[in-house]
Amino acid sequence: MSMAVKVKMLLAAREMTLAELGAKMEPPTSGQNIGRKIRNDNLSEKDLAAIAKACNASFEGIFRLNDTGKEI
């Protein structure tokens, strides 16, 4: 599942619009700008952390090796 889909699910769970999300992000951004990033699935780790904070959620970007369980 792409991060864009996960962000859309998060927004639905919080009943939040793109404009509301953009206003709550730090630094604030336009709903149009964040919407474009979501549409293009072009979200940086910094964007995802800001989205999580604005939605009162946690974001953990990790890689987990399937054979050993090691997290990177």
Predicted model as a PDB file, atoms N, CA, C, CB and O in Angstrom, pLDDT in the B-factor column:
MODEL        1                                                                  
ATOM      1  N   MET A   1       0.852  -1.169   0.000  1.00 79.00           N  
ATOM      2  CA  MET A   1       0.000   0.000   0.000  1.00 79.00           C  
ATOM      3  C   MET A   1       0.903   1.238   0.000  1.00 79.00           C  
ATOM      4  CB  MET A   1      -0.972  -0.005   1.230  1.00 79.00           C  
ATOM      5  O   MET A   1       1.844   1.334   0.787  1.00 79.00           O  
ATOM      6  N   SER A   2       0.603   2.167  -0.882  1.00 89.00           N  
ATOM      7  CA  SER A   2       1.432   3.370  -0.981  1.00 89.00           C  
ATOM      8  C   SER A   2       1.199   4.299   0.205  1.00 89.00           C  
ATOM      9  CB  SER A   2       1.145   4.111  -2.291  1.00 89.00           C  
ATOM     10  O   SER A   2       0.173   4.226   0.881  1.00 89.00           O  
ATOM     11  N   MET A   3       2.151   5.151   0.436  1.00 91.00           N  
ATOM     12  CA  MET A   3       2.013   6.113   1.534  1.00 91.00           C  
ATOM     13  C   MET A   3       0.882   7.090   1.235  1.00 91.00           C  
ATOM     14  CB  MET A   3       3.339   6.879   1.764  1.00 91.00           C  
ATOM     15  O   MET A   3       0.211   7.557   2.155  1.00 91.00           O  
ATOM     16  N   ALA A   4       0.661   7.404  -0.041  1.00 93.00           N  
ATOM     17  CA  ALA A   4      -0.436   8.304  -0.406  1.00 93.00           C  
ATOM     18  C   ALA A   4      -1.775   7.725   0.034  1.00 93.00           C  
ATOM     19  CB  ALA A   4      -0.443   8.562  -1.922  1.00 93.00           C  
ATOM     20  O   ALA A   4      -2.630   8.449   0.544  1.00 93.00           O  
ATOM     21  N   VAL A   5      -1.959   6.431  -0.162  1.00 93.00           N  
ATOM     22  CA  VAL A   5      -3.198   5.766   0.248  1.00 93.00           C  
ATOM     23  C   VAL A   5      -3.323   5.809   1.765  1.00 93.00           C  
ATOM     24  CB  VAL A   5      -3.236   4.298  -0.261  1.00 93.00           C  
ATOM     25  O   VAL A   5      -4.409   6.043   2.296  1.00 93.00           O  
ATOM     26  N   LYS A   6      -2.221   5.585   2.457  1.00 92.00           N  
ATOM     27  CA  LYS A   6      -2.249   5.617   3.919  1.00 92.00           C  
ATOM     28  C   LYS A   6      -2.589   7.014   4.434  1.00 92.00           C  
ATOM     29  CB  LYS A   6      -0.900   5.161   4.488  1.00 92.00           C  
ATOM     30  O   LYS A   6      -3.317   7.151   5.417  1.00 92.00           O  
ATOM     31  N   VAL A   7      -2.068   8.047   3.778  1.00 95.00           N  
ATOM     32  CA  VAL A   7      -2.382   9.419   4.184  1.00 95.00           C  
ATOM     33  C   VAL A   7      -3.869   9.689   3.961  1.00 95.00           C  
ATOM     34  CB  VAL A   7      -1.515  10.445   3.395  1.00 95.00           C  
ATOM     35  O   VAL A   7      -4.523  10.308   4.801  1.00 95.00           O  
ATOM     36  N   LYS A   8      -4.398   9.229   2.840  1.00 96.00           N  
ATOM     37  CA  LYS A   8      -5.833   9.416   2.573  1.00 96.00           C  
ATOM     38  C   LYS A   8      -6.674   8.709   3.641  1.00 96.00           C  
ATOM     39  CB  LYS A   8      -6.200   8.881   1.163  1.00 96.00           C  
ATOM     40  O   LYS A   8      -7.694   9.239   4.083  1.00 96.00           O  
ATOM     41  N   MET A   9      -6.249   7.530   4.047  1.00 94.00           N  
ATOM     42  CA  MET A   9      -6.967   6.799   5.098  1.00 94.00           C  
ATOM     43  C   MET A   9      -6.886   7.552   6.427  1.00 94.00           C  
ATOM     44  CB  MET A   9      -6.393   5.372   5.257  1.00 94.00           C  
ATOM     45  O   MET A   9      -7.865   7.611   7.170  1.00 94.00           O  
ATOM     46  N   LEU A  10      -5.726   8.122   6.722  1.00 95.00           N  
ATOM     47  CA  LEU A  10      -5.542   8.906   7.936  1.00 95.00           C  
ATOM     48  C   LEU A  10      -6.466  10.120   7.938  1.00 95.00           C  
ATOM     49  CB  LEU A  10      -4.079   9.349   8.073  1.00 95.00           C  
ATOM     50  O   LEU A  10      -7.113  10.417   8.942  1.00 95.00           O  
ATOM     51  N   LEU A  11      -6.521  10.818   6.803  1.00 96.00           N  
ATOM     52  CA  LEU A  11      -7.396  11.986   6.707  1.00 96.00           C  
ATOM     53  C   LEU A  11      -8.860  11.596   6.879  1.00 96.00           C  
ATOM     54  CB  LEU A  11      -7.196  12.691   5.363  1.00 96.00           C  
ATOM     55  O   LEU A  11      -9.625  12.319   7.516  1.00 96.00           O  
ATOM     56  N   ALA A  12      -9.249  10.464   6.316  1.00 96.00           N  
ATOM     57  CA  ALA A  12     -10.629   9.996   6.475  1.00 96.00           C  
ATOM     58  C   ALA A  12     -10.911   9.664   7.937  1.00 96.00           C  
ATOM     59  CB  ALA A  12     -10.894   8.761   5.585  1.00 96.00           C  
ATOM     60  O   ALA A  12     -11.980   9.985   8.456  1.00 96.00           O  
ATOM     61  N   ALA A  13      -9.952   9.023   8.598  1.00 96.00           N  
ATOM     62  CA  ALA A  13     -10.133   8.657  10.006  1.00 96.00           C  
ATOM     63  C   ALA A  13     -10.263   9.901  10.887  1.00 96.00           C  
ATOM     64  CB  ALA A  13      -8.957   7.792  10.487  1.00 96.00           C  
ATOM     65  O   ALA A  13     -10.990   9.889  11.881  1.00 96.00           O  
ATOM     66  N   ARG A  14      -9.571  10.952  10.526  1.00 96.00           N  
ATOM     67  CA  ARG A  14      -9.603  12.203  11.297  1.00 96.00           C  
ATOM     68  C   ARG A  14     -10.682  13.163  10.779  1.00 96.00           C  
ATOM     69  CB  ARG A  14      -8.229  12.890  11.245  1.00 96.00           C  
ATOM     70  O   ARG A  14     -10.873  14.251  11.324  1.00 96.00           O  
ATOM     71  N   GLU A  15     -11.385  12.742   9.718  1.00 97.00           N  
ATOM     72  CA  GLU A  15     -12.413  13.583   9.099  1.00 97.00           C  
ATOM     73  C   GLU A  15     -11.849  14.972   8.817  1.00 97.00           C  
ATOM     74  CB  GLU A  15     -13.664  13.682  10.007  1.00 97.00           C  
ATOM     75  O   GLU A  15     -12.437  15.987   9.193  1.00 97.00           O  
ATOM     76  N   MET A  16     -10.700  14.995   8.149  1.00 97.00           N  
ATOM     77  CA  MET A  16      -9.959  16.221   7.897  1.00 97.00           C  
ATOM     78  C   MET A  16      -9.831  16.444   6.396  1.00 97.00           C  
ATOM     79  CB  MET A  16      -8.567  16.167   8.561  1.00 97.00           C  
ATOM     80  O   MET A  16      -9.588  15.501   5.643  1.00 97.00           O  
ATOM     81  N   THR A  17      -9.995  17.689   5.963  1.00 97.00           N  
ATOM     82  CA  THR A  17      -9.806  18.033   4.562  1.00 97.00           C  
ATOM     83  C   THR A  17      -8.340  18.353   4.301  1.00 97.00           C  
ATOM     84  CB  THR A  17     -10.700  19.223   4.165  1.00 97.00           C  
ATOM     85  O   THR A  17      -7.558  18.527   5.236  1.00 97.00           O  
ATOM     86  N   LEU A  18      -7.975  18.428   3.026  1.00 97.00           N  
ATOM     87  CA  LEU A  18      -6.614  18.804   2.674  1.00 97.00           C  
ATOM     88  C   LEU A  18      -6.294  20.217   3.149  1.00 97.00           C  
ATOM     89  CB  LEU A  18      -6.409  18.698   1.166  1.00 97.00           C  
ATOM     90  O   LEU A  18      -5.177  20.483   3.594  1.00 97.00           O  
ATOM     91  N   ALA A  19      -7.267  21.124   3.057  1.00 97.00           N  
ATOM     92  CA  ALA A  19      -7.050  22.498   3.511  1.00 97.00           C  
ATOM     93  C   ALA A  19      -6.793  22.539   5.013  1.00 97.00           C  
ATOM     94  CB  ALA A  19      -8.257  23.379   3.157  1.00 97.00           C  
ATOM     95  O   ALA A  19      -5.916  23.266   5.479  1.00 97.00           O  
ATOM     96  N   GLU A  20      -7.562  21.753   5.771  1.00 97.00           N  
ATOM     97  CA  GLU A  20      -7.360  21.700   7.219  1.00 97.00           C  
ATOM     98  C   GLU A  20      -5.998  21.099   7.553  1.00 97.00           C  
ATOM     99  CB  GLU A  20      -8.478  20.886   7.890  1.00 97.00           C  
ATOM    100  O   GLU A  20      -5.302  21.579   8.448  1.00 97.00           O  
ATOM    101  N   LEU A  21      -5.626  20.047   6.828  1.00 98.00           N  
ATOM    102  CA  LEU A  21      -4.318  19.432   7.043  1.00 98.00           C  
ATOM    103  C   LEU A  21      -3.212  20.435   6.780  1.00 98.00           C  
ATOM    104  CB  LEU A  21      -4.141  18.200   6.148  1.00 98.00           C  
ATOM    105  O   LEU A  21      -2.319  20.614   7.608  1.00 98.00           O  
ATOM    106  N   GLY A  22      -3.269  21.090   5.628  1.00 97.00           N  
ATOM    107  CA  GLY A  22      -2.237  22.063   5.272  1.00 97.00           C  
ATOM    108  C   GLY A  22      -2.093  23.167   6.302  1.00 97.00           C  
ATOM    109  O   GLY A  22      -0.980  23.594   6.609  1.00 97.00           O  
ATOM    110  N   ALA A  23      -3.219  23.631   6.839  1.00 97.00           N  
ATOM    111  CA  ALA A  23      -3.190  24.695   7.844  1.00 97.00           C  
ATOM    112  C   ALA A  23      -2.564  24.233   9.151  1.00 97.00           C  
ATOM    113  CB  ALA A  23      -4.593  25.203   8.103  1.00 97.00           C  
ATOM    114  O   ALA A  23      -1.947  25.031   9.856  1.00 97.00           O  
ATOM    115  N   LYS A  24      -2.714  22.953   9.484  1.00 97.00           N  
ATOM    116  CA  LYS A  24      -2.178  22.430  10.746  1.00 97.00           C  
ATOM    117  C   LYS A  24      -0.722  21.993  10.638  1.00 97.00           C  
ATOM    118  CB  LYS A  24      -3.015  21.264  11.214  1.00 97.00           C  
ATOM    119  O   LYS A  24      -0.052  21.810  11.654  1.00 97.00           O  
ATOM    120  N   MET A  25      -0.229  21.826   9.408  1.00 97.00           N  
ATOM    121  CA  MET A  25       1.153  21.374   9.234  1.00 97.00           C  
ATOM    122  C   MET A  25       2.125  22.479   9.619  1.00 97.00           C  
ATOM    123  CB  MET A  25       1.402  20.930   7.781  1.00 97.00           C  
ATOM    124  O   MET A  25       1.794  23.663   9.565  1.00 97.00           O  
ATOM    125  N   GLU A  26       3.331  22.073  10.011  1.00 94.00           N  
ATOM    126  CA  GLU A  26       4.385  23.032  10.333  1.00 94.00           C  
ATOM    127  C   GLU A  26       5.568  22.780   9.422  1.00 94.00           C  
ATOM    128  CB  GLU A  26       4.806  22.930  11.824  1.00 94.00           C  
ATOM    129  O   GLU A  26       6.156  21.700   9.480  1.00 94.00           O  
ATOM    130  N   PRO A  27       5.940  23.731   8.583  1.00 93.00           N  
ATOM    131  CA  PRO A  27       5.264  25.010   8.380  1.00 93.00           C  
ATOM    132  C   PRO A  27       3.954  24.793   7.624  1.00 93.00           C  
ATOM    133  CB  PRO A  27       6.177  25.996   7.612  1.00 93.00           C  
ATOM    134  O   PRO A  27       3.814  23.820   6.883  1.00 93.00           O  
ATOM    135  N   PRO A  28       2.997  25.701   7.813  1.00 96.00           N  
ATOM    136  CA  PRO A  28       1.721  25.570   7.100  1.00 96.00           C  
ATOM    137  C   PRO A  28       1.926  25.561   5.591  1.00 96.00           C  
ATOM    138  CB  PRO A  28       0.773  26.707   7.489  1.00 96.00           C  
ATOM    139  O   PRO A  28       2.826  26.225   5.075  1.00 96.00           O  
ATOM    140  N   THR A  29       1.104  24.822   4.901  1.00 95.00           N  
ATOM    141  CA  THR A  29       1.156  24.742   3.442  1.00 95.00           C  
ATOM    142  C   THR A  29      -0.269  24.770   2.920  1.00 95.00           C  
ATOM    143  CB  THR A  29       1.906  23.455   2.960  1.00 95.00           C  
ATOM    144  O   THR A  29      -1.220  24.613   3.685  1.00 95.00           O  
ATOM    145  N   SER A  30      -0.414  24.967   1.645  1.00 96.00           N  
ATOM    146  CA  SER A  30      -1.758  25.014   1.079  1.00 96.00           C  
ATOM    147  C   SER A  30      -2.298  23.599   0.901  1.00 96.00           C  
ATOM    148  CB  SER A  30      -1.758  25.766  -0.269  1.00 96.00           C  
ATOM    149  O   SER A  30      -1.541  22.645   0.719  1.00 96.00           O  
ATOM    150  N   GLY A  31      -3.604  23.487   0.958  1.00 94.00           N  
ATOM    151  CA  GLY A  31      -4.238  22.202   0.678  1.00 94.00           C  
ATOM    152  C   GLY A  31      -3.927  21.740  -0.726  1.00 94.00           C  
ATOM    153  O   GLY A  31      -3.800  20.541  -0.976  1.00 94.00           O  
ATOM    154  N   GLN A  32      -3.802  22.690  -1.652  1.00 96.00           N  
ATOM    155  CA  GLN A  32      -3.489  22.370  -3.041  1.00 96.00           C  
ATOM    156  C   GLN A  32      -2.090  21.747  -3.149  1.00 96.00           C  
ATOM    157  CB  GLN A  32      -3.583  23.638  -3.919  1.00 96.00           C  
ATOM    158  O   GLN A  32      -1.898  20.777  -3.883  1.00 96.00           O  
ATOM    159  N   ASN A  33      -1.131  22.296  -2.430  1.00 96.00           N  
ATOM    160  CA  ASN A  33       0.237  21.784  -2.471  1.00 96.00           C  
ATOM    161  C   ASN A  33       0.318  20.368  -1.894  1.00 96.00           C  
ATOM    162  CB  ASN A  33       1.177  22.721  -1.701  1.00 96.00           C  
ATOM    163  O   ASN A  33       0.906  19.478  -2.507  1.00 96.00           O  
ATOM    164  N   ILE A  34      -0.273  20.167  -0.721  1.00 96.00           N  
ATOM    165  CA  ILE A  34      -0.201  18.837  -0.112  1.00 96.00           C  
ATOM    166  C   ILE A  34      -1.018  17.843  -0.923  1.00 96.00           C  
ATOM    167  CB  ILE A  34      -0.700  18.875   1.347  1.00 96.00           C  
ATOM    168  O   ILE A  34      -0.651  16.671  -1.021  1.00 96.00           O  
ATOM    169  N   GLY A  35      -2.129  18.302  -1.510  1.00 96.00           N  
ATOM    170  CA  GLY A  35      -2.932  17.437  -2.370  1.00 96.00           C  
ATOM    171  C   GLY A  35      -2.155  16.962  -3.586  1.00 96.00           C  
ATOM    172  O   GLY A  35      -2.279  15.806  -3.988  1.00 96.00           O  
ATOM    173  N   ARG A  36      -1.350  17.846  -4.178  1.00 97.00           N  
ATOM    174  CA  ARG A  36      -0.528  17.492  -5.337  1.00 97.00           C  
ATOM    175  C   ARG A  36       0.509  16.440  -4.938  1.00 97.00           C  
ATOM    176  CB  ARG A  36       0.172  18.751  -5.920  1.00 97.00           C  
ATOM    177  O   ARG A  36       0.749  15.487  -5.679  1.00 97.00           O  
ATOM    178  N   LYS A  37       1.115  16.615  -3.774  1.00 96.00           N  
ATOM    179  CA  LYS A  37       2.109  15.643  -3.321  1.00 96.00           C  
ATOM    180  C   LYS A  37       1.465  14.276  -3.077  1.00 96.00           C  
ATOM    181  CB  LYS A  37       2.798  16.141  -2.040  1.00 96.00           C  
ATOM    182  O   LYS A  37       2.056  13.242  -3.389  1.00 96.00           O  
ATOM    183  N   ILE A  38       0.264  14.278  -2.523  1.00 95.00           N  
ATOM    184  CA  ILE A  38      -0.440  13.020  -2.271  1.00 95.00           C  
ATOM    185  C   ILE A  38      -0.827  12.361  -3.598  1.00 95.00           C  
ATOM    186  CB  ILE A  38      -1.701  13.263  -1.398  1.00 95.00           C  
ATOM    187  O   ILE A  38      -0.629  11.161  -3.789  1.00 95.00           O  
ATOM    188  N   ARG A  39      -1.382  13.165  -4.510  1.00 95.00           N  
ATOM    189  CA  ARG A  39      -1.788  12.630  -5.820  1.00 95.00           C  
ATOM    190  C   ARG A  39      -0.620  11.991  -6.554  1.00 95.00           C  
ATOM    191  CB  ARG A  39      -2.390  13.736  -6.681  1.00 95.00           C  
ATOM    192  O   ARG A  39      -0.766  10.934  -7.169  1.00 95.00           O  
ATOM    193  N   ASN A  40       0.543  12.639  -6.488  1.00 95.00           N  
ATOM    194  CA  ASN A  40       1.730  12.134  -7.188  1.00 95.00           C  
ATOM    195  C   ASN A  40       2.507  11.119  -6.356  1.00 95.00           C  
ATOM    196  CB  ASN A  40       2.643  13.289  -7.561  1.00 95.00           C  
ATOM    197  O   ASN A  40       3.544  10.621  -6.795  1.00 95.00           O  
ATOM    198  N   ASP A  41       2.016  10.811  -5.166  1.00 93.00           N  
ATOM    199  CA  ASP A  41       2.710   9.922  -4.226  1.00 93.00           C  
ATOM    200  C   ASP A  41       4.168  10.359  -4.099  1.00 93.00           C  
ATOM    201  CB  ASP A  41       2.621   8.434  -4.692  1.00 93.00           C  
ATOM    202  O   ASP A  41       5.092   9.552  -4.197  1.00 93.00           O  
ATOM    203  N   ASN A  42       4.341  11.667  -3.876  1.00 94.00           N  
ATOM    204  CA  ASN A  42       5.663  12.280  -3.790  1.00 94.00           C  
ATOM    205  C   ASN A  42       5.835  12.921  -2.418  1.00 94.00           C  
ATOM    206  CB  ASN A  42       5.863  13.331  -4.915  1.00 94.00           C  
ATOM    207  O   ASN A  42       6.054  14.127  -2.305  1.00 94.00           O  
ATOM    208  N   LEU A  43       5.733  12.104  -1.389  1.00 94.00           N  
ATOM    209  CA  LEU A  43       5.809  12.585  -0.012  1.00 94.00           C  
ATOM    210  C   LEU A  43       7.159  12.222   0.590  1.00 94.00           C  
ATOM    211  CB  LEU A  43       4.661  11.997   0.840  1.00 94.00           C  
ATOM    212  O   LEU A  43       7.554  11.056   0.604  1.00 94.00           O  
ATOM    213  N   SER A  44       7.854  13.226   1.080  1.00 94.00           N  
ATOM    214  CA  SER A  44       9.136  12.968   1.732  1.00 94.00           C  
ATOM    215  C   SER A  44       8.883  12.486   3.157  1.00 94.00           C  
ATOM    216  CB  SER A  44      10.033  14.243   1.729  1.00 94.00           C  
ATOM    217  O   SER A  44       7.767  12.582   3.668  1.00 94.00           O  
ATOM    218  N   GLU A  45       9.908  11.980   3.776  1.00 93.00           N  
ATOM    219  CA  GLU A  45       9.783  11.557   5.176  1.00 93.00           C  
ATOM    220  C   GLU A  45       9.434  12.759   6.051  1.00 93.00           C  
ATOM    221  CB  GLU A  45      11.097  10.887   5.670  1.00 93.00           C  
ATOM    222  O   GLU A  45       8.687  12.629   7.021  1.00 93.00           O  
ATOM    223  N   LYS A  46       9.974  13.922   5.708  1.00 94.00           N  
ATOM    224  CA  LYS A  46       9.670  15.150   6.441  1.00 94.00           C  
ATOM    225  C   LYS A  46       8.184  15.492   6.299  1.00 94.00           C  
ATOM    226  CB  LYS A  46      10.547  16.322   5.932  1.00 94.00           C  
ATOM    227  O   LYS A  46       7.539  15.878   7.274  1.00 94.00           O  
ATOM    228  N   ASP A  47       7.642  15.351   5.081  1.00 96.00           N  
ATOM    229  CA  ASP A  47       6.208  15.587   4.854  1.00 96.00           C  
ATOM    230  C   ASP A  47       5.374  14.638   5.702  1.00 96.00           C  
ATOM    231  CB  ASP A  47       5.853  15.414   3.359  1.00 96.00           C  
ATOM    232  O   ASP A  47       4.408  15.051   6.343  1.00 96.00           O  
ATOM    233  N   LEU A  48       5.751  13.375   5.702  1.00 95.00           N  
ATOM    234  CA  LEU A  48       4.978  12.367   6.430  1.00 95.00           C  
ATOM    235  C   LEU A  48       5.008  12.625   7.932  1.00 95.00           C  
ATOM    236  CB  LEU A  48       5.515  10.965   6.130  1.00 95.00           C  
ATOM    237  O   LEU A  48       4.000  12.437   8.614  1.00 95.00           O  
ATOM    238  N   ALA A  49       6.147  13.050   8.445  1.00 94.00           N  
ATOM    239  CA  ALA A  49       6.236  13.377   9.871  1.00 94.00           C  
ATOM    240  C   ALA A  49       5.353  14.578  10.203  1.00 94.00           C  
ATOM    241  CB  ALA A  49       7.699  13.664  10.272  1.00 94.00           C  
ATOM    242  O   ALA A  49       4.689  14.594  11.239  1.00 94.00           O  
ATOM    243  N   ALA A  50       5.343  15.586   9.325  1.00 96.00           N  
ATOM    244  CA  ALA A  50       4.512  16.776   9.547  1.00 96.00           C  
ATOM    245  C   ALA A  50       3.031  16.431   9.459  1.00 96.00           C  
ATOM    246  CB  ALA A  50       4.857  17.873   8.525  1.00 96.00           C  
ATOM    247  O   ALA A  50       2.223  16.963  10.220  1.00 96.00           O  
ATOM    248  N   ILE A  51       2.672  15.544   8.537  1.00 96.00           N  
ATOM    249  CA  ILE A  51       1.281  15.101   8.404  1.00 96.00           C  
ATOM    250  C   ILE A  51       0.855  14.366   9.666  1.00 96.00           C  
ATOM    251  CB  ILE A  51       1.103  14.190   7.160  1.00 96.00           C  
ATOM    252  O   ILE A  51      -0.226  14.608  10.203  1.00 96.00           O  
ATOM    253  N   ALA A  52       1.709  13.469  10.134  1.00 95.00           N  
ATOM    254  CA  ALA A  52       1.392  12.708  11.349  1.00 95.00           C  
ATOM    255  C   ALA A  52       1.180  13.650  12.532  1.00 95.00           C  
ATOM    256  CB  ALA A  52       2.519  11.698  11.668  1.00 95.00           C  
ATOM    257  O   ALA A  52       0.216  13.499  13.282  1.00 95.00           O  
ATOM    258  N   LYS A  53       2.073  14.615  12.698  1.00 96.00           N  
ATOM    259  CA  LYS A  53       1.955  15.554  13.814  1.00 96.00           C  
ATOM    260  C   LYS A  53       0.661  16.352  13.714  1.00 96.00           C  
ATOM    261  CB  LYS A  53       3.161  16.504  13.850  1.00 96.00           C  
ATOM    262  O   LYS A  53      -0.021  16.558  14.718  1.00 96.00           O  
ATOM    263  N   ALA A  54       0.319  16.804  12.507  1.00 97.00           N  
ATOM    264  CA  ALA A  54      -0.896  17.590  12.302  1.00 97.00           C  
ATOM    265  C   ALA A  54      -2.154  16.769  12.590  1.00 97.00           C  
ATOM    266  CB  ALA A  54      -0.940  18.127  10.872  1.00 97.00           C  
ATOM    267  O   ALA A  54      -3.197  17.321  12.942  1.00 97.00           O  
ATOM    268  N   CYS A  55      -2.046  15.453  12.437  1.00 96.00           N  
ATOM    269  CA  CYS A  55      -3.191  14.560  12.657  1.00 96.00           C  
ATOM    270  C   CYS A  55      -3.149  13.876  14.020  1.00 96.00           C  
ATOM    271  CB  CYS A  55      -3.242  13.508  11.568  1.00 96.00           C  
ATOM    272  O   CYS A  55      -3.937  12.970  14.287  1.00 96.00           O  
ATOM    273  N   ASN A  56      -2.228  14.311  14.881  1.00 96.00           N  
ATOM    274  CA  ASN A  56      -2.070  13.706  16.202  1.00 96.00           C  
ATOM    275  C   ASN A  56      -1.877  12.186  16.077  1.00 96.00           C  
ATOM    276  CB  ASN A  56      -3.299  14.024  17.092  1.00 96.00           C  
ATOM    277  O   ASN A  56      -2.573  11.386  16.702  1.00 96.00           O  
ATOM    278  N   ALA A  57      -0.901  11.838  15.241  1.00 95.00           N  
ATOM    279  CA  ALA A  57      -0.586  10.430  14.987  1.00 95.00           C  
ATOM    280  C   ALA A  57       0.931  10.269  15.030  1.00 95.00           C  
ATOM    281  CB  ALA A  57      -1.167   9.950  13.604  1.00 95.00           C  
ATOM    282  O   ALA A  57       1.666  11.248  15.152  1.00 95.00           O  
ATOM    283  N   SER A  58       1.384   9.032  14.930  1.00 92.00           N  
ATOM    284  CA  SER A  58       2.809   8.732  14.885  1.00 92.00           C  
ATOM    285  C   SER A  58       3.175   8.230  13.506  1.00 92.00           C  
ATOM    286  CB  SER A  58       3.192   7.697  15.958  1.00 92.00           C  
ATOM    287  O   SER A  58       2.382   7.558  12.846  1.00 92.00           O  
ATOM    288  N   PHE A  59       4.388   8.561  13.071  1.00 91.00           N  
ATOM    289  CA  PHE A  59       4.916   8.033  11.816  1.00 91.00           C  
ATOM    290  C   PHE A  59       6.264   7.413  12.112  1.00 91.00           C  
ATOM    291  CB  PHE A  59       5.031   9.146  10.718  1.00 91.00           C  
ATOM    292  O   PHE A  59       7.144   8.054  12.688  1.00 91.00           O  
ATOM    293  N   GLU A  60       6.421   6.154  11.712  1.00 87.00           N  
ATOM    294  CA  GLU A  60       7.688   5.460  11.888  1.00 87.00           C  
ATOM    295  C   GLU A  60       8.124   4.918  10.537  1.00 87.00           C  
ATOM    296  CB  GLU A  60       7.569   4.317  12.942  1.00 87.00           C  
ATOM    297  O   GLU A  60       7.538   3.966  10.023  1.00 87.00           O  
ATOM    298  N   GLY A  61       9.138   5.518   9.972  1.00 82.00           N  
ATOM    299  CA  GLY A  61       9.669   5.058   8.691  1.00 82.00           C  
ATOM    300  C   GLY A  61      10.819   4.100   8.939  1.00 82.00           C  
ATOM    301  O   GLY A  61      11.921   4.530   9.282  1.00 82.00           O  
ATOM    302  N   ILE A  62      10.579   2.818   8.770  1.00 80.00           N  
ATOM    303  CA  ILE A  62      11.624   1.815   9.024  1.00 80.00           C  
ATOM    304  C   ILE A  62      11.649   0.777   7.911  1.00 80.00           C  
ATOM    305  CB  ILE A  62      11.399   1.125  10.388  1.00 80.00           C  
ATOM    306  O   ILE A  62      10.663   0.570   7.203  1.00 80.00           O  
ATOM    307  N   PHE A  63      12.780   0.142   7.778  1.00 77.00           N  
ATOM    308  CA  PHE A  63      12.918  -1.053   6.953  1.00 77.00           C  
ATOM    309  C   PHE A  63      13.121  -2.213   7.910  1.00 77.00           C  
ATOM    310  CB  PHE A  63      14.112  -0.931   5.919  1.00 77.00           C  
ATOM    311  O   PHE A  63      13.901  -2.104   8.856  1.00 77.00           O  
ATOM    312  N   ARG A  64      12.433  -3.319   7.680  1.00 86.00           N  
ATOM    313  CA  ARG A  64      12.599  -4.516   8.506  1.00 86.00           C  
ATOM    314  C   ARG A  64      12.999  -5.669   7.584  1.00 86.00           C  
ATOM    315  CB  ARG A  64      11.280  -4.855   9.306  1.00 86.00           C  
ATOM    316  O   ARG A  64      12.269  -6.009   6.653  1.00 86.00           O  
ATOM    317  N   LEU A  65      14.160  -6.265   7.850  1.00 90.00           N  
ATOM    318  CA  LEU A  65      14.608  -7.394   7.053  1.00 90.00           C  
ATOM    319  C   LEU A  65      13.737  -8.614   7.386  1.00 90.00           C  
ATOM    320  CB  LEU A  65      16.120  -7.694   7.311  1.00 90.00           C  
ATOM    321  O   LEU A  65      13.638  -9.025   8.542  1.00 90.00           O  
ATOM    322  N   ASN A  66      13.116  -9.175   6.360  1.00 93.00           N  
ATOM    323  CA  ASN A  66      12.176 -10.278   6.591  1.00 93.00           C  
ATOM    324  C   ASN A  66      12.834 -11.541   7.113  1.00 93.00           C  
ATOM    325  CB  ASN A  66      11.451 -10.596   5.324  1.00 93.00           C  
ATOM    326  O   ASN A  66      12.226 -12.270   7.896  1.00 93.00           O  
ATOM    327  N   ASP A  67      14.058 -11.816   6.701  1.00 92.00           N  
ATOM    328  CA  ASP A  67      14.695 -13.055   7.130  1.00 92.00           C  
ATOM    329  C   ASP A  67      15.268 -12.988   8.545  1.00 92.00           C  
ATOM    330  CB  ASP A  67      15.786 -13.412   6.170  1.00 92.00           C  
ATOM    331  O   ASP A  67      15.336 -14.007   9.233  1.00 92.00           O  
ATOM    332  N   THR A  68      15.679 -11.796   8.984  1.00 93.00           N  
ATOM    333  CA  THR A  68      16.279 -11.685  10.305  1.00 93.00           C  
ATOM    334  C   THR A  68      15.445 -10.867  11.284  1.00 93.00           C  
ATOM    335  CB  THR A  68      17.639 -11.079  10.186  1.00 93.00           C  
ATOM    336  O   THR A  68      15.637 -10.958  12.496  1.00 93.00           O  
ATOM    337  N   GLY A  69      14.516 -10.066  10.759  1.00 91.00           N  
ATOM    338  CA  GLY A  69      13.714  -9.209  11.625  1.00 91.00           C  
ATOM    339  C   GLY A  69      14.438  -7.935  12.010  1.00 91.00           C  
ATOM    340  O   GLY A  69      13.872  -7.093  12.707  1.00 91.00           O  
ATOM    341  N   LYS A  70      15.693  -7.773  11.568  1.00 91.00           N  
ATOM    342  CA  LYS A  70      16.449  -6.575  11.897  1.00 91.00           C  
ATOM    343  C   LYS A  70      15.790  -5.342  11.302  1.00 91.00           C  
ATOM    344  CB  LYS A  70      17.885  -6.697  11.402  1.00 91.00           C  
ATOM    345  O   LYS A  70      15.373  -5.347  10.144  1.00 91.00           O  
ATOM    346  N   GLU A  71      15.699  -4.276  12.110  1.00 85.00           N  
ATOM    347  CA  GLU A  71      15.124  -3.025  11.650  1.00 85.00           C  
ATOM    348  C   GLU A  71      16.224  -2.025  11.342  1.00 85.00           C  
ATOM    349  CB  GLU A  71      14.159  -2.458  12.693  1.00 85.00           C  
ATOM    350  O   GLU A  71      17.190  -1.878  12.091  1.00 85.00           O  
ATOM    351  N   ILE A  72      16.053  -1.352  10.236  1.00 79.00           N  
ATOM    352  CA  ILE A  72      17.036  -0.351   9.802  1.00 79.00           C  
ATOM    353  C   ILE A  72      16.325   0.983   9.669  1.00 79.00           C  
ATOM    354  CB  ILE A  72      17.720  -0.760   8.447  1.00 79.00           C  
ATOM    355  O   ILE A  72      16.949   1.983   9.315  1.00 79.00           O  
TER     356      ILE A  72                                                      
ENDMDL                                                                          
END                                                                             
